[in-house]
């Protein structure tokens, strides 16, 4: 009868492929878990700074100030100007994706505006930094 002959070493190659496949699966799992942890950390930082912004908002309202009239100095794309608390607050809370930055154009000798496109965390941080430095 016929006998199947196995060459020596054939099992070792198959074994190495199995180990390689297992390592790839482990690498994918570790990468997924680390990305999820990083996103949770970022969301935690945003929630923490948003809580500070809510406290600042409450203090401004308690003092009778209009949030639209509170001017916050801000530099965006090398343009220094002011924006309102309301604009930054809207971006911070996610109800808006952009605000307005007013600045004085010296060459034209007039006040101009530009669109302020920043992320939520940056908007919240601008409010907290302004509050802590006033």
Beta strands, then each sheet from edge to edge (+ up, - down):
strand 1: 71-76
strand 2: 79-84
strand 3: 99-105
strand 4: 110-116
sheet 1: 1+ 2-
sheet 2: 3+ 4-
end
